[in-house]
Amino acid sequence: MWLCVGQARIRADRLVAVEPAEGGLHVTGMRQPLHLPLPALDPGSGSGQASGYADLLLSAIANAADYPAAGLITYQDDDESAAAQDAFTVLRWTAAHAGELGADPDRIAVAGDSASGNLAALAALHARDTGGPALRFQLMWYPCTHIDPTLPSETENADAPLLPRRAVELSAAWYLGGRAPHSCGAAPAYAQSHTGLPPAYIATVQGDAIRDEGILYAGLLRAAGVPVEHHNHQNLVHGFCTLAPHVPAAAKALNDSLTALKTALT
């Protein structure tokens, strides 16, 4: 999950790294040019909660929002409640320390792709249920929101590139540890209510095994009165954000979503 915080006093290369440490989370501020690769996150950002990438997507978020503080959330526990709690801990820390970051605590958004889209959605729910921080926006690319292998897209796209059904099954089994997604709090789709959540932008991919999860979650949010912009891309693949430097259609899809983020934080 990424945190995007609108602010006015620090450059766009100001990033905040959050990593697990003994007794809690270790937060450090970094200054480095956005064109340099940032460390990959392992685990925590996309890739089935098992391994992740941050350099391209984080840099794109930072450039699009102009003046963000971006929180990189990592964790080393296969307990889904620990993952979600880590995400919310960093969200709350960022809001509480907005002044130190030169940030505006009234302009915070969460974003995530794939499995970290799951964490972004859970963080938004937790923020609503615990009195904040208030969020301007939630941005999710091909998110995992239901963890439901019975959805049609799982069968239709069982052999999809990058994320075939077998990979989804293995990731879900590792993440859930035998728990039921309907009752353990790991899937945002099963929250008691989706009212009062921030506006959302959800991107899905027609040929993705978890396509239907994002589509259905967009429907749940709309039914709860949450403004939603949803795009189901026909000619892209799961993980298309990382292909943006090489695939024009992926670049356009990513840029369109980041334009929505920038507008929300303005």
Number of C-alpha atoms within 10 A of each C-alpha: 33 27 26 32 30 27 25 13 11 15 16 23 20 20 25 20 18 20 20 15 11 6 6 10 16 12 18 11 13 11 11 12 14 18 11 10 14 15 11 16 19 19 20 27 27 27 22 24 26 18 14 20 19 21 17 20 17 23 21 19 26 25 16 19 24 20 24 32 31 29 26 22 30 25 24 16 15 15 16 21 16 13 24 23 17 25 30 23 15 25 27 17 14 25 22 13 13 19 12 8 21 19 23 19 19 16 20 27 28 28 28 24 29 26 27 30 28 30 36 29 29 25 27 28 21 19 18 18 11 8 8 14 21 18 25 22 26 26 28 28 29 34 29 31 28 21 25 18 16 8 15 15 19 24 15 15 18 19 16 18 14 14 21 18 22 14 16 21 16 11 18 21 13 16 23 19 12 9 15 12 20 15 10 12 17 26 22 26 25 17 13 7 13 21 15 14 24 23 19 26 22 23 24 26 23 21 23 28 30 32 25 24 25 28 21 14 23 24 15 18 21 17 12 14 14 18 16 20 15 19 20 18 19 11 10 19 21 26 20 21 22 17 17 19 10 9 13 11 15 21 16 13 19 21 17 15 22 20 14 17 24 22 12 19 23 11
